[in-house]
């Protein structure tokens, strides 16, 4: 299990409180389940870096990170994105 850092907290992506409900990073599947965006950080070289992971719960997010530890691989460099399914 991943240990949360001592100062783990919710970090709003939108500073304006009135707009946060409109801008929540949440996906809803066909069954109405909410998938939320979780933020992680790691140390590399002389810095701290971060990544975001979509997950169903904090437990699911931790399991996804554990799975990455076991099986993560580099697919290549992203050079452009159209936003459309190809």
DSSP file (Angstrom, degrees, kcal/mol; ACC not computed):
  #  RESIDUE AA STRUCTURE BP1 BP2  ACC     N-H-->O    O-->H-N    N-H-->O    O-->H-N    TCO  KAPPA ALPHA  PHI   PSI    X-CA   Y-CA   Z-CA
    1    1 A X              0   0    0      0, 0.0     2,-0.4     0, 0.0    62,-0.0   0.000 360.0 360.0 360.0 143.2    0.0    0.0    0.0
    2    2 A X        -     0   0    0      1,-0.0     2,-0.5     0, 0.0    60,-0.1  -0.656 360.0-133.0 -80.9 131.7    1.2    3.5   -0.7
    3    3 A X        -     0   0    0     -2,-0.4     2,-0.1     1,-0.0     3,-0.1  -0.740  20.4-127.5 -85.3 126.5    1.7    5.6    2.3
    4    4 A X        -     0   0    0     -2,-0.5    -1,-0.0     1,-0.1     2,-0.0  -0.419  30.0-105.3 -69.4 149.3    0.1    9.1    2.0
    5    5 A X    >   -     0   0    0      1,-0.1     3,-1.7    -2,-0.1    -1,-0.1  -0.329  31.6-107.1 -70.4 160.5    2.4   12.0    2.7
    6    6 A X  T 3  S+     0   0    0      1,-0.3    -1,-0.1    -3,-0.1    -2,-0.1   0.801 118.8  44.5 -59.5 -31.0    2.0   13.8    6.0
    7    7 A X  T 3  S+     0   0    0      2,-0.0    -1,-0.3     0, 0.0    -2,-0.1  -0.044  78.3 153.4-107.6  32.8    0.5   16.8    4.3
    8    8 A X    <   +     0   0    0     -3,-1.7     2,-0.3     1,-0.0    -4,-0.0  -0.365  18.2 152.9 -61.1 138.2   -1.9   15.0    1.9
    9    9 A X        -     0   0    0     -2,-0.0     2,-0.5     2,-0.0    -2,-0.0  -0.963  50.7 -84.1-158.1 168.6   -4.8   17.2    1.1
   10   10 A X        -     0   0    0     -2,-0.3     2,-0.6     1,-0.0     0, 0.0  -0.728  40.2-158.3 -81.7 128.7   -7.5   17.9   -1.6
   11   11 A X        -     0   0    0     -2,-0.5     2,-0.2    28,-0.0     3,-0.0  -0.926   9.7-141.1-112.8 110.1   -6.0   20.3   -4.2
   12   12 A X        -     0   0    0     -2,-0.6     3,-0.1     1,-0.1    12,-0.0  -0.481   4.9-155.1 -71.4 137.5   -8.6   22.2   -6.1
   13   13 A X  S    S+     0   0    0     -2,-0.2     2,-0.5     1,-0.1    -1,-0.1   0.724  85.6  53.0 -79.5 -22.6   -7.9   22.7   -9.8
   14   14 A X        -     0   0    0      1,-0.1    -1,-0.1     2,-0.0     6,-0.1  -0.963  66.6-162.4-117.8 124.5  -10.1   25.8   -9.9
   15   15 A X  S    S+     0   0    0     -2,-0.5     2,-0.7     4,-0.1    -1,-0.1   0.836  71.3  85.9 -75.7 -32.6   -9.4   28.6   -7.4
   16   16 A X    >>  -     0   0    0      1,-0.2     3,-1.4     2,-0.1     4,-0.8  -0.593  69.0-154.6 -73.8 111.6  -12.8   30.3   -7.8
   17   17 A X  H >> S+     0   0    0     -2,-0.7     3,-0.7     1,-0.3     4,-0.5   0.837  90.8  60.1 -57.6 -35.4  -15.1   28.4   -5.4
   18   18 A X  H 34 S+     0   0    0      1,-0.2    -1,-0.3     2,-0.1     4,-0.2   0.780 109.6  42.8 -65.0 -26.1  -18.2   29.3   -7.4
   19   19 A X  H X> S+     0   0    0     -3,-1.4     4,-1.3     1,-0.1     3,-0.6   0.549  88.2  89.9 -97.6  -8.5  -16.8   27.5  -10.5
   20   20 A X  H << S+     0   0    0     -4,-0.8     4,-0.4    -3,-0.7     3,-0.4   0.877  84.0  54.2 -59.8 -40.6  -15.4   24.4   -8.8
   21   21 A X  T >< S+     0   0    0     -4,-0.5     3,-0.5     1,-0.2    -1,-0.2   0.851 110.8  47.7 -63.2 -32.4  -18.7   22.3   -9.1
   22   22 A X  T <4 S+     0   0    0     -3,-0.6    -1,-0.2    -4,-0.2    -2,-0.2   0.758 116.6  42.9 -76.5 -25.0  -18.6   23.0  -12.9
   23   23 A X  T 3< S+     0   0    0     -4,-1.3    -1,-0.2    -3,-0.4    -2,-0.2   0.187  76.4 142.2-110.3  15.6  -15.0   22.1  -13.2
   24   24 A X    <   -     0   0    0     -3,-0.5     2,-2.0    -4,-0.4    -3,-0.0  -0.348  55.9-127.0 -60.9 133.2  -14.7   19.0  -11.1
   25   25 A X        +     0   0    0     12,-0.1    12,-1.2    -2,-0.0     2,-0.4  -0.537  62.5 134.6 -79.9  77.4  -12.4   16.3  -12.6
   26   26 A X  E     -A   36   0A   0     -2,-2.0     2,-0.4    10,-0.2    10,-0.2  -0.985  39.6-162.1-130.8 136.3  -15.0   13.6  -12.4
   27   27 A X  E     -A   35   0A   0      8,-2.9     8,-3.5    -2,-0.4     2,-0.5  -0.923   9.3-155.9-111.5 143.7  -16.1   11.0  -15.0
   28   28 A X  E     -A   34   0A   0     -2,-0.4     6,-0.2     6,-0.2    -2,-0.0  -0.983   8.8-148.2-122.4 126.5  -19.4    9.1  -14.6
   29   29 A X    >   -     0   0    0      4,-2.3     3,-1.9    -2,-0.5     6,-0.0  -0.194  38.5 -87.9 -83.7-178.1  -19.9    5.7  -16.2
   30   30 A X  T 3  S+     0   0    0      1,-0.3    -1,-0.1     2,-0.1    -2,-0.0   0.728 128.0  53.9 -63.5 -23.1  -23.1    4.2  -17.6
   31   31 A X  T 3  S-     0   0    0      2,-0.1    -1,-0.3     0, 0.0    -2,-0.0   0.380 120.7-106.4 -92.4   3.4  -24.0    2.9  -14.2
   32   32 A X    <   +     0   0    0     -3,-1.9     2,-0.3     1,-0.3    -2,-0.1   0.547  69.4 147.7  85.4   7.6  -23.6    6.2  -12.5
   33   33 A X        -     0   0    0      1,-0.0    -4,-2.3    -5,-0.0     2,-0.5  -0.572  43.1-132.1 -77.0 138.7  -20.3    5.4  -10.8
   34   34 A X  E     -A   28   0A   0     -2,-0.3     2,-0.5    -6,-0.2    -6,-0.2  -0.794  14.4-162.4 -95.7 130.4  -17.9    8.4  -10.4
   35   35 A X  E     -A   27   0A   0     -8,-3.5    -8,-2.9    -2,-0.5     2,-0.3  -0.953  16.7-161.5-107.0 126.4  -14.3    8.1  -11.3
   36   36 A X  E     -AB  26  55A   0     19,-2.5    19,-2.5    -2,-0.5     2,-0.6  -0.712  20.4-112.5-111.3 160.5  -12.2   10.8   -9.8
   37   37 A X  E     - B   0  54A   0    -12,-1.2     2,-0.4    -2,-0.3    17,-0.2  -0.814  32.3-165.6 -95.0 119.3   -8.8   12.2  -10.6
   38   38 A X  E     - B   0  53A   0     15,-3.0    15,-2.7    -2,-0.6     2,-0.4  -0.835  10.0-140.3-106.6 142.5   -6.1   11.5   -7.9
   39   39 A X  E     - B   0  52A   0     -2,-0.4     2,-0.3    13,-0.2    13,-0.2  -0.846  20.3-179.5-105.0 137.4   -2.7   13.2   -7.8
   40   40 A X  E     - B   0  51A   0     11,-2.8    11,-2.1    -2,-0.4     2,-0.3  -0.903   8.5-157.5-128.0 157.7    0.5   11.4   -6.9
   41   41 A X  E     - B   0  50A   0     -2,-0.3     2,-0.3     9,-0.2     9,-0.2  -0.969   8.9-179.2-135.2 155.6    4.0   12.6   -6.5
   42   42 A X  E     - B   0  49A   0      7,-2.3     7,-3.2    -2,-0.3     2,-0.4  -0.976  26.3-115.9-147.7 158.7    7.4   10.9   -6.7
   43   43 A X  E     + B   0  48A   0     -2,-0.3     2,-0.3     5,-0.2     5,-0.2  -0.803  33.6 167.6 -99.5 138.8   11.0   11.9   -6.3
   44   44 A X  E >   - B   0  47A   0      3,-2.5     3,-2.5    -2,-0.4     2,-0.1  -0.963  59.4 -35.1-150.6 133.0   13.5   11.6   -9.2
   45   45 A X  T 3  S-     0   0    0     -2,-0.3    -2,-0.0     1,-0.3     0, 0.0  -0.347 125.4 -23.4  54.1-123.7   17.0   13.0   -9.5
   46   46 A X  T 3  S+     0   0    0     -2,-0.1     2,-0.3    -3,-0.1    -1,-0.3   0.193 125.3  62.2-102.4  16.9   16.9   16.4   -7.7
   47   47 A X  E <  S-B   44   0A   0     -3,-2.5    -3,-2.5     0, 0.0     2,-0.5  -0.820  72.3-117.3-137.9 174.5   13.2   17.1   -8.0
   48   48 A X  E     -B   43   0A   0     -2,-0.3     2,-0.2    -5,-0.2    -5,-0.2  -0.961  33.6-173.4-113.3 132.2    9.7   16.1   -7.1
   49   49 A X  E     -B   42   0A   0     -7,-3.2    -7,-2.3    -2,-0.5     2,-0.3  -0.736   6.1-148.5-121.5 166.3    7.4   15.2  -10.0
   50   50 A X  E     -B   41   0A   0     -2,-0.2     2,-0.3    -9,-0.2    -9,-0.2  -0.930  11.0-174.5-137.8 161.6    3.7   14.4  -10.2
   51   51 A X  E     -B   40   0A   0    -11,-2.1   -11,-2.8    -2,-0.3     2,-0.4  -0.978  19.2-131.9-148.5 159.1    1.2   12.4  -12.1
   52   52 A X  E     -B   39   0A   0     -2,-0.3     2,-0.4   -13,-0.2   -13,-0.2  -0.906  17.7-168.9-115.3 143.0   -2.6   12.1  -12.2
   53   53 A X  E     -B   38   0A   0    -15,-2.7   -15,-3.0    -2,-0.4     2,-0.4  -0.996  18.1-136.4-134.4 128.2   -4.5    8.8  -12.1
   54   54 A X  E     +B   37   0A   0     -2,-0.4     2,-0.3   -17,-0.2   -17,-0.2  -0.699  40.1 158.3 -80.0 132.8   -8.2    8.2  -12.8
   55   55 A X  E     -B   36   0A   0    -19,-2.5   -19,-2.5    -2,-0.4     3,-0.1  -0.980  51.2-124.2-153.6 161.6   -9.7    5.8  -10.2
   56   56 A X  S    S-     0   0    0     -2,-0.3     2,-0.3   -21,-0.2   -22,-0.1   0.746  92.3 -10.9 -79.3 -25.7  -13.0    4.7   -8.6
   57   57 A X  S  > S-     0   0    0    -21,-0.1     4,-2.5     1,-0.1    -1,-0.2  -0.948  77.0 -91.0-161.2 172.6  -11.7    5.3   -5.0
   58   58 A X  H  > S+     0   0    0     -2,-0.3     4,-2.5     2,-0.2     5,-0.2   0.913 127.2  51.7 -61.0 -42.0   -8.6    6.1   -3.0
   59   59 A X  H  > S+     0   0    0      1,-0.2     4,-2.2     2,-0.2    -1,-0.2   0.923 110.2  48.2 -60.8 -44.2   -8.1    2.3   -2.6
   60   60 A X  H  > S+     0   0    0      2,-0.2     4,-2.4     1,-0.2    -1,-0.2   0.895 109.8  52.9 -62.6 -40.7   -8.4    1.8   -6.3
   61   61 A X  H  X S+     0   0    0     -4,-2.5     4,-2.0     1,-0.2    -2,-0.2   0.920 109.5  48.4 -61.5 -43.8   -6.0    4.6   -7.0
   62   62 A X  H  X S+     0   0    0     -4,-2.5     4,-2.3     1,-0.2    -1,-0.2   0.899 111.2  50.6 -62.5 -40.9   -3.4    3.0   -4.6
   63   63 A X  H  X S+     0   0    0     -4,-2.2     4,-2.3     1,-0.2    -2,-0.2   0.878 108.4  52.5 -65.2 -37.5   -4.0   -0.4   -6.4
   64   64 A X  H  X S+     0   0    0     -4,-2.4     4,-2.0     2,-0.2    -1,-0.2   0.901 109.7  48.4 -65.4 -40.2   -3.4    1.3   -9.8
   65   65 A X  H  X S+     0   0    0     -4,-2.0     4,-2.0     2,-0.2    -2,-0.2   0.907 110.6  51.3 -66.3 -41.1   -0.1    2.8   -8.6
   66   66 A X  H  X S+     0   0    0     -4,-2.3     4,-1.3     1,-0.2    -2,-0.2   0.906 109.3  51.0 -60.8 -41.0    1.0   -0.6   -7.2
   67   67 A X  H  X S+     0   0    0     -4,-2.3     4,-2.2     1,-0.2    -1,-0.2   0.884 107.2  53.9 -63.5 -37.8    0.1   -2.2  -10.6
   68   68 A X  H  X S+     0   0    0     -4,-2.0     4,-2.3     1,-0.2    -1,-0.2   0.896 103.0  56.8 -62.6 -39.3    2.3    0.5  -12.2
   69   69 A X  H  < S+     0   0    0     -4,-2.0    -1,-0.2     1,-0.2    -2,-0.2   0.863 114.4  39.6 -58.7 -35.5    5.2   -0.5  -10.0
   70   70 A X  H  < S+     0   0    0     -4,-1.3    -2,-0.2    -3,-0.2    -1,-0.2   0.804 134.4  12.5 -83.6 -31.4    4.9   -4.0  -11.3
   71   71 A X  H  < S+     0   0    0     -4,-2.2    -3,-0.2    -5,-0.1    -2,-0.2   0.315  76.6 138.7-138.8  12.1    4.2   -3.5  -15.0
   72   72 A X     <  +     0   0    0     -4,-2.3     2,-0.3    -5,-0.2    -4,-0.0  -0.366  25.4 176.7 -65.0 138.0    4.7    0.1  -16.2
   73   73 A X        -     0   0    0     -2,-0.1     2,-0.5     0, 0.0    -2,-0.0  -0.985  32.3-113.1-141.2 153.7    6.4    0.4  -19.6
   74   74 A X        -     0   0    0     -2,-0.3     3,-0.1     1,-0.2    -2,-0.0  -0.754  25.0-177.6 -87.9 123.6    7.3    3.3  -21.8
   75   75 A X        -     0   0    0     -2,-0.5     2,-0.3     1,-0.3    -1,-0.2   0.748  50.9 -88.8 -92.2 -27.0    5.3    3.4  -25.1
   76   76 A X        -     0   0    0      2,-0.0     2,-0.4     0, 0.0    -1,-0.3  -0.934  53.9 -42.9 148.6-170.2    7.0    6.4  -26.6
   77   77 A X        -     0   0    0     -2,-0.3     2,-0.6    -3,-0.1    -3,-0.0  -0.764  44.3-134.2 -95.5 134.9    6.8   10.2  -27.0
   78   78 A X        +     0   0    0     -2,-0.4     3,-0.1     1,-0.2    -2,-0.0  -0.805  30.2 169.5 -87.2 120.8    3.5   12.0  -27.5
   79   79 A X        -     0   0    0     -2,-0.6     2,-0.3     1,-0.4    -1,-0.2   0.697  61.3  -3.6-107.0 -24.2    4.1   14.5  -30.2
   80   80 A X        -     0   0    0      0, 0.0    -1,-0.4     0, 0.0     2,-0.4  -0.973  53.9-159.5-164.0 153.4    0.6   15.7  -31.0
   81   81 A X        -     0   0    0     -2,-0.3    -3,-0.0    -3,-0.1     0, 0.0  -0.999   8.2-170.0-140.2 137.5   -3.0   15.0  -30.0
   82   82 A X        -     0   0    0     -2,-0.4     3,-0.1     2,-0.3    -1,-0.1   0.639  37.8-127.7 -98.8 -17.0   -6.2   15.8  -31.8
   83   83 A X  S    S+     0   0    0      1,-0.3     2,-0.3     0, 0.0    -2,-0.0   0.358  76.0 108.8  83.7  -7.5   -8.6   15.0  -29.0
   84   84 A X  S    S-     0   0    0      1,-0.0    -1,-0.3     2,-0.0    -2,-0.3  -0.764  78.7-105.4-102.8 148.2  -10.6   12.8  -31.4
   85   85 A X              0   0    0     -2,-0.3    -1,-0.0     1,-0.1     0, 0.0  -0.508 360.0 360.0 -68.1 136.5  -10.7    9.0  -31.3
   86   86 A X              0   0    0     -2,-0.2    -1,-0.1     0, 0.0    -2,-0.0   0.392 360.0 360.0-114.5 360.0   -8.6    7.5  -34.0
